[in-house]
Amino acid sequence: MRIEEPSSGPPRPTGPRDPGDAWVITDAGEKYWGRFGAAGLLAHDRERGVLLQHRVAWSHHGGTWGIPGGARHQGESATDAAMRESHEEAGVPGEALLPRFTSVLDLDVWSYTTLVADVVRPFEPVIADPESYALEWVPLDQVDSLPLHPGFSASWPPLRDLLAVRPTVLVDAANVVGSVPDGWWRDRAGAASRLLGRLDGFSRTGVAAAEFSLPGDTWYPTVVAVLEGEARSAPDGSGFVEVVRADAAGDDTLVAEAQRRVGDGERVLLVTSDRALGERAVAVGAEVRGASWLRDRA
């Protein structure tokens, strides 16, 4: 393997070229863009489809359609790279997206990470650099009719199938809080608020795909916390965690919530160490993890 600096090309919109902007050449002569790997964004709008970029002729595989993306910067995470590149190339506003999952193509000498994200605030893409002929929202059933970038063409079928998958982590807050004897009983609302803060970080960090028996690398599930009793007065927090306040028994609310979400097609993982509750949840189609599973991750 060797690294080859680009001999020409347009200046980066953010200033001088980053050390990551270079070709990785394998011993077999295959060429991959990005010394530290590359990343791209597949933005999914339920109404309009996915955002695709028609690449200009002089670019690698010019004239084909793919997703906005490019080389990772030195020390940059793949998710941050995908968001940055999509902003630079298509004017994608980061606050309009909610990450769903990442999928990694790892060739040992080089890797490409696709970040799949849901559009939560509609926006119109803007051609922000010279690498695009056009940017368009393409309905899912029309993507295959386009001349696709070879890499995207290979990854599109499994990614398309995973767009229908929606994992959810449903948290029995009372059980999780009560699993640690830290004085929570003196301030149940305060203890619930602290848990919601930890869940916020957990929702941003993501969960390994294997935890849901799913393909891909990392999933960013919907996180739902059910509060009961005095804990119901805890504030909602940042908004990254959905809060359900049980009107009656928390267990009944958790089972009803799991059943509703499974019925809507979500893959539900209930976090509780309550064996009886876990059995009820499994009966309606949910999976169960103990409170320690969450404590190890949040």
C-alpha positions as a Python dict, from the first residue, in 0.01 Angstrom:
ca = {
    (1, 'M'): (0, 0, 0),
    (2, 'R'): (113, 356, -67),
    (3, 'I'): (-25, 707, -29),
    (4, 'E'): (-46, 937, -329),
    (5, 'E'): (-110, 1310, -290),
    (6, 'P'): (-359, 1450, -543),
    (7, 'S'): (-189, 1630, -832),
    (8, 'S'): (-481, 1860, -896),
    (9, 'G'): (-837, 1933, -798),
    (10, 'P'): (-1048, 2214, -659),
    (11, 'P'): (-952, 2381, -331),
    (12, 'R'): (-1142, 2263, -27),
    (13, 'P'): (-1421, 2504, 74),
    (14, 'T'): (-1285, 2523, 428),
    (15, 'G'): (-936, 2632, 328),
    (16, 'P'): (-607, 2443, 283),
    (17, 'R'): (-618, 2076, 188),
    (18, 'D'): (-631, 1840, 485),
    (19, 'P'): (-370, 1560, 519),
    (20, 'G'): (-657, 1315, 473),
    (21, 'D'): (-713, 1435, 115),
    (22, 'A'): (-495, 1176, -56),
    (23, 'W'): (-524, 850, -247),
    (24, 'V'): (-461, 514, -85),
    (25, 'I'): (-308, 281, -347),
    (26, 'T'): (-314, -91, -272),
    (27, 'D'): (-40, -331, -384),
    (28, 'A'): (-282, -450, -654),
    (29, 'G'): (-312, -94, -785),
    (30, 'E'): (-664, -25, -654),
    (31, 'K'): (-725, 341, -564),
    (32, 'Y'): (-931, 469, -270),
    (33, 'W'): (-985, 831, -171),
    (34, 'G'): (-896, 930, 185),
    (35, 'R'): (-577, 859, 376),
    (36, 'F'): (-782, 808, 695),
    (37, 'G'): (-1077, 649, 519),
    (38, 'A'): (-1387, 819, 388),
    (39, 'A'): (-1749, 869, 491),
    (40, 'G'): (-2079, 973, 337),
    (41, 'L'): (-2435, 1058, 434),
    (42, 'L'): (-2750, 881, 322),
    (43, 'A'): (-3024, 1123, 428),
    (44, 'H'): (-3370, 964, 427),
    (45, 'D'): (-3689, 1168, 406),
    (46, 'R'): (-4001, 951, 441),
    (47, 'E'): (-4194, 1171, 200),
    (48, 'R'): (-3928, 1239, -64),
    (49, 'G'): (-3683, 951, -55),
    (50, 'V'): (-3303, 976, -27),
    (51, 'L'): (-3072, 1265, -113),
    (52, 'L'): (-2840, 1179, -403),
    (53, 'Q'): (-2560, 1369, -572),
    (54, 'H'): (-2494, 1363, -948),
    (55, 'R'): (-2115, 1374, -964),
    (56, 'V'): (-1931, 1596, -1211),
    (57, 'A'): (-1736, 1432, -1493),
    (58, 'W'): (-1386, 1507, -1358),
    (59, 'S'): (-1455, 1345, -1019),
    (60, 'H'): (-1384, 979, -940),
    (61, 'H'): (-1655, 779, -1125),
    (62, 'G'): (-1784, 1106, -1266),
    (63, 'G'): (-2131, 1116, -1416),
    (64, 'T'): (-2273, 866, -1166),
    (65, 'W'): (-2511, 920, -875),
    (66, 'G'): (-2413, 860, -515),
    (67, 'I'): (-2430, 1018, -172),
    (68, 'P'): (-2247, 1330, -51),
    (69, 'G'): (-1923, 1228, 113),
    (70, 'G'): (-1547, 1237, 106),
    (71, 'A'): (-1220, 1184, 288),
    (72, 'R'): (-1209, 1188, 667),
    (73, 'H'): (-985, 1446, 827),
    (74, 'Q'): (-707, 1342, 1060),
    (75, 'G'): (-856, 1257, 1402),
    (76, 'E'): (-1213, 1300, 1277),
    (77, 'S'): (-1484, 1045, 1352),
    (78, 'A'): (-1664, 889, 1058),
    (79, 'T'): (-1998, 1034, 1169),
    (80, 'D'): (-1852, 1385, 1196),
    (81, 'A'): (-1689, 1342, 854),
    (82, 'A'): (-2017, 1238, 692),
    (83, 'M'): (-2196, 1540, 841),
    (84, 'R'): (-1918, 1780, 745),
    (85, 'E'): (-1887, 1653, 389),
    (86, 'S'): (-2263, 1662, 332),
    (87, 'H'): (-2270, 2020, 456),
    (88, 'E'): (-1977, 2120, 236),
    (89, 'E'): (-2112, 1950, -76),
    (90, 'A'): (-2488, 1983, -36),
    (91, 'G'): (-2553, 2241, 233),
    (92, 'V'): (-2712, 1978, 458),
    (93, 'P'): (-2794, 2131, 801),
    (94, 'G'): (-2685, 1895, 1077),
    (95, 'E'): (-2974, 1995, 1302),
    (96, 'A'): (-3221, 1868, 1040),
    (97, 'L'): (-3101, 1508, 1080),
    (98, 'L'): (-3130, 1232, 1337),
    (99, 'P'): (-2871, 954, 1294),
    (100, 'R'): (-3021, 606, 1248),
    (101, 'F'): (-2721, 378, 1194),
    (102, 'T'): (-2375, 346, 1041),
    (103, 'S'): (-2251, 80, 801),
    (104, 'V'): (-1877, 27, 752),
    (105, 'L'): (-1697, -120, 453),
    (106, 'D'): (-1358, -218, 598),
    (107, 'L'): (-1090, -324, 349),
    (108, 'D'): (-811, -326, 613),
    (109, 'V'): (-606, -67, 423),
    (110, 'W'): (-905, 165, 381),
    (111, 'S'): (-1263, 200, 507),
    (112, 'Y'): (-1582, 377, 403),
    (113, 'T'): (-1854, 457, 657),
    (114, 'T'): (-2209, 533, 550),
    (115, 'L'): (-2412, 731, 802),
    (116, 'V'): (-2785, 678, 750),
    (117, 'A'): (-2991, 955, 907),
    (118, 'D'): (-3359, 1046, 915),
    (119, 'V'): (-3470, 1393, 811),
    (120, 'V'): (-3656, 1544, 1107),
    (121, 'R'): (-3679, 1894, 961),
    (122, 'P'): (-3735, 1923, 584),
    (123, 'F'): (-3465, 2114, 392),
    (124, 'E'): (-3360, 2175, 35),
    (125, 'P'): (-3003, 2081, -62),
    (126, 'V'): (-2776, 2343, -214),
    (127, 'I'): (-2484, 2279, -450),
    (128, 'A'): (-2207, 2419, -234),
    (129, 'D'): (-1891, 2310, -421),
    (130, 'P'): (-1786, 2213, -777),
    (131, 'E'): (-1828, 1836, -727),
    (132, 'S'): (-2200, 1819, -815),
    (133, 'Y'): (-2403, 1851, -1133),
    (134, 'A'): (-2721, 1816, -931),
    (135, 'L'): (-2863, 1723, -592),
    (136, 'E'): (-3202, 1558, -582),
    (137, 'W'): (-3442, 1376, -351),
    (138, 'V'): (-3497, 1041, -522),
    (139, 'P'): (-3788, 808, -428),
    (140, 'L'): (-3663, 471, -306),
    (141, 'D'): (-3815, 282, -597),
    (142, 'Q'): (-3639, 504, -850),
    (143, 'V'): (-3283, 486, -718),
    (144, 'D'): (-3196, 173, -917),
    (145, 'S'): (-3296, 343, -1243),
    (146, 'L'): (-3004, 587, -1216),
    (147, 'P'): (-2641, 522, -1319),
    (148, 'L'): (-2506, 469, -969),
    (149, 'H'): (-2154, 508, -833),
    (150, 'P'): (-2017, 149, -812),
    (151, 'G'): (-1960, 166, -438),
    (152, 'F'): (-2308, 302, -370),
    (153, 'S'): (-2463, 56, -614),
    (154, 'A'): (-2317, -235, -415),
    (155, 'S'): (-2424, -97, -77),
    (156, 'W'): (-2769, 33, -175),
    (157, 'P'): (-2975, -294, -160),
    (158, 'P'): (-2890, -379, 205),
    (159, 'L'): (-2912, -13, 309),
    (160, 'R'): (-3255, 19, 145),
    (161, 'D'): (-3382, -284, 338),
    (162, 'L'): (-3253, -143, 667),
    (163, 'L'): (-3441, 184, 618),
    (164, 'A'): (-3752, 1, 738),
    (165, 'V'): (-3584, -111, 1064),
    (166, 'R'): (-3648, 104, 1371),
    (167, 'P'): (-3490, -21, 1696),
    (168, 'T'): (-3618, 116, 2027),
    (169, 'V'): (-3471, 90, 2377),
    (170, 'L'): (-3757, 103, 2629),
    (171, 'V'): (-3635, 174, 2983),
    (172, 'D'): (-3804, 70, 3306),
    (173, 'A'): (-3674, 379, 3485),
    (174, 'A'): (-3784, 275, 3835),
    (175, 'N'): (-3606, -59, 3806),
    (176, 'V'): (-3287, 88, 3661),
    (177, 'V'): (-3271, 365, 3922),
    (178, 'G'): (-3349, 118, 4201),
    (179, 'S'): (-3068, -116, 4096),
    (180, 'V'): (-2807, 112, 4256),
    (181, 'P'): (-2836, 196, 4631),
    (182, 'D'): (-2731, 560, 4598),
    (183, 'G'): (-3008, 721, 4802),
    (184, 'W'): (-3252, 751, 4513),
    (185, 'W'): (-3545, 691, 4749),
    (186, 'R'): (-3491, 1033, 4910),
    (187, 'D'): (-3548, 1215, 4579),
    (188, 'R'): (-3711, 995, 4319),
    (189, 'A'): (-3766, 1280, 4072),
    (190, 'G'): (-3402, 1388, 4103),
    (191, 'A'): (-3281, 1031, 4051),
    (192, 'A'): (-3505, 999, 3743),
    (193, 'S'): (-3369, 1327, 3609),
    (194, 'R'): (-3012, 1202, 3645),
    (195, 'L'): (-3105, 883, 3462),
    (196, 'L'): (-3258, 1085, 3177),
    (197, 'G'): (-2928, 1275, 3150),
    (198, 'R'): (-2737, 949, 3116),
    (199, 'L'): (-2987, 820, 2862),
    (200, 'D'): (-2933, 1134, 2657),
    (201, 'G'): (-2563, 1051, 2625),
    (202, 'F'): (-2648, 687, 2554),
    (203, 'S'): (-2880, 786, 2268),
    (204, 'R'): (-2603, 995, 2108),
    (205, 'T'): (-2333, 728, 2149),
    (206, 'G'): (-2534, 453, 1986),
    (207, 'V'): (-2552, 77, 2034),
    (208, 'A'): (-2350, -195, 1860),
    (209, 'A'): (-2556, -355, 1584),
    (210, 'A'): (-2501, -701, 1737),
    (211, 'E'): (-2711, -598, 2038),
    (212, 'F'): (-3015, -589, 1808),
    (213, 'S'): (-2897, -879, 1589),
    (214, 'L'): (-2885, -631, 1302),
    (215, 'P'): (-2637, -570, 1019),
    (216, 'G'): (-2431, -254, 1019),
    (217, 'D'): (-2192, -116, 1275),
    (218, 'T'): (-2366, 121, 1518),
    (219, 'W'): (-2738, 195, 1561),
    (220, 'Y'): (-2888, 503, 1721),
    (221, 'P'): (-3216, 369, 1862),
    (222, 'T'): (-3514, 565, 1983),
    (223, 'V'): (-3479, 575, 2362),
    (224, 'V'): (-3799, 579, 2569),
    (225, 'A'): (-3806, 607, 2950),
    (226, 'V'): (-4122, 523, 3144),
    (227, 'L'): (-4155, 714, 3473),
    (228, 'E'): (-4400, 625, 3748),
    (229, 'G'): (-4501, 759, 4089),
    (230, 'E'): (-4303, 1051, 4228),
    (231, 'A'): (-4051, 1022, 3945),
    (232, 'R'): (-4314, 1153, 3701),
    (233, 'S'): (-4234, 1510, 3808),
    (234, 'A'): (-3882, 1487, 3660),
    (235, 'P'): (-3832, 1734, 3370),
    (236, 'D'): (-3812, 1599, 3014),
    (237, 'G'): (-3447, 1685, 2961),
    (238, 'S'): (-3287, 1763, 2626),
    (239, 'G'): (-3551, 1606, 2403),
    (240, 'F'): (-3331, 1323, 2273),
    (241, 'V'): (-3510, 1082, 2507),
    (242, 'E'): (-3884, 1026, 2488),
    (243, 'V'): (-4049, 1033, 2832),
    (244, 'V'): (-4370, 845, 2907),
    (245, 'R'): (-4533, 925, 3242),
    (246, 'A'): (-4736, 629, 3365),
    (247, 'D'): (-5084, 719, 3490),
    (248, 'A'): (-5111, 392, 3681),
    (249, 'A'): (-4880, 92, 3725),
    (250, 'G'): (-4550, 140, 3550),
    (251, 'D'): (-4530, -227, 3448),
    (252, 'D'): (-4863, -211, 3268),
    (253, 'T'): (-4754, 103, 3085),
    (254, 'L'): (-4424, -57, 2981),
    (255, 'V'): (-4598, -367, 2842),
    (256, 'A'): (-4855, -155, 2658),
    (257, 'E'): (-4580, 66, 2514),
    (258, 'A'): (-4378, -236, 2403),
    (259, 'Q'): (-4683, -399, 2243),
    (260, 'R'): (-4780, -81, 2057),
    (261, 'R'): (-4431, -24, 1923),
    (262, 'V'): (-4381, -387, 1817),
    (263, 'G'): (-4715, -362, 1639),
    (264, 'D'): (-4588, -52, 1457),
    (265, 'G'): (-4288, -250, 1331),
    (266, 'E'): (-4026, -132, 1581),
    (267, 'R'): (-3765, -369, 1722),
    (268, 'V'): (-3810, -318, 2096),
    (269, 'L'): (-3549, -392, 2361),
    (270, 'L'): (-3684, -350, 2716),
    (271, 'V'): (-3434, -272, 2991),
    (272, 'T'): (-3545, -416, 3325),
    (273, 'S'): (-3426, -668, 3582),
    (274, 'D'): (-3784, -747, 3682),
    (275, 'R'): (-3827, -1108, 3569),
    (276, 'A'): (-4208, -1105, 3564),
    (277, 'L'): (-4216, -783, 3363),
    (278, 'G'): (-3956, -925, 3125),
    (279, 'E'): (-4169, -1233, 3061),
    (280, 'R'): (-4470, -1013, 2983),
    (281, 'A'): (-4261, -807, 2742),
    (282, 'V'): (-4125, -1112, 2563),
    (283, 'A'): (-4482, -1236, 2521),
    (284, 'V'): (-4567, -925, 2315),
    (285, 'G'): (-4254, -953, 2097),
    (286, 'A'): (-3989, -747, 2280),
    (287, 'E'): (-3637, -848, 2378),
    (288, 'V'): (-3513, -791, 2733),
    (289, 'R'): (-3185, -678, 2887),
    (290, 'G'): (-3109, -636, 3256),
    (291, 'A'): (-3043, -302, 3424),
    (292, 'S'): (-2669, -376, 3432),
    (293, 'W'): (-2666, -382, 3050),
    (294, 'L'): (-2769, -17, 3049),
    (295, 'R'): (-2546, 84, 3340),
    (296, 'D'): (-2246, -47, 3148),
    (297, 'R'): (-2335, 181, 2853),
    (298, 'A'): (-2488, 493, 3007),
}
